[in-house]
């Protein structure tokens, strides 16, 4: 049953042809990647910009009431089997092949969002121990550089409105839903560990970003507003302590 379910992840090919997307749309997406890629302090993921066209999304190990859940080294992505997301055998390859960077990745799941000019469409690739994950469930090997199909990518090709953070949100949604009520939840423990100046700048950036997301009225807007209010407290408290006494 598990093998049949995983086989479905590879049945539908991803088109490698360029779309009629205008270069301006891709440039806006790249600017969004730059903006969101500079942010830190999220609870469920970390972002890392690698050049102009690549954004790495590292999912944090989910924490349960019994403590951090341990990801099986032979299968770092056990939750992919129940999400309905698919890989494509015939999809385009990223500019940085998996074979050249797999050893650099830790045990947490890592995804690459690549918005390459030659494709004119953002694609997403799994970068952490992909072959081991696939072989565990399919009993066969598949290309390491097969992209993951996401609804955000489908909307992009249909010329619907989609943003860089939509791709990030969909990737983060691969985490077990019971553990996540807000994909962009802030980890205030991380913020507290930052130096005062960095905490001021990071909190300001997060407030600006979350307020932008609030305009879309997501289903988790109440949780997001709670984080915005807490971030404002953090930001202004740091400013007060940093200001010289009168």
C-alpha positions, 0 to 999 in steps of 0.5 A: 500500500505504501509503495502504491501511494509513493508510486503516485508521487512520480506518475505526473510529469512536470513540464520543462517548457517555459511558460508565457510568464513575463520576465517582470513577474519573475523579477518580482518573485526574485525580489520577494525571495530576497526579502523573505530570505533575509528573515530569521526567527521562525519556529518551523523553518529556516531560510538561506539565500544562495545567490539571486535565484536560489532559496533554501528552506530547512524544516525544523524537527517537529516538537511533540509533547514527548520532546523533539521527534527524531527523523529516521536517517534512512527516511528524513521525510516520512511525512511526505507519503501522506501529503499527496505531493508528487515528484516528477521523473522528467522534471527540470534539474536545478543549477546545483545538482544534489550530488554536489551538495547532499553531504553538506546537508544535515538530517533536517529536510531541506528544500530548494526553491529555484527561480531560474531565468532559463525556466521562467517558472519557480521549481522546488527540489528536495535536497536532503537524502532524497534517494534514500527516502524514495528507495525506502518506499518505492524499492527503486531509485529515481533521479535525485534532481526530480522537482516536487509538484506544488499547488503554488507552481501550478498556480504560477503556470496558470498566471494566477497570483502567487508569491515567494512566501506561498511556496515557503508556506506550502513546503512548511505544510509538509510538517504534521498538521497537528503540530502546526497552527501557523506556518509562520509562527515566531520562535521567541526563544531564538529572538531572546538569544540574539544580541540586542541590535540584531533582535531589534532589526530582526523583529522589525523585519518580521513585523513588516513581513507578517503585516503584509501576510495579514492583508491576505487574511489567512486562516491563521490570522489570529495566531499571526496577530498574536505574534505581531503584538509580541514582536512589537513588545520585543522591538520597543523593549529593546529600543528602550534599553538601548537608548541612553538615559536622559 
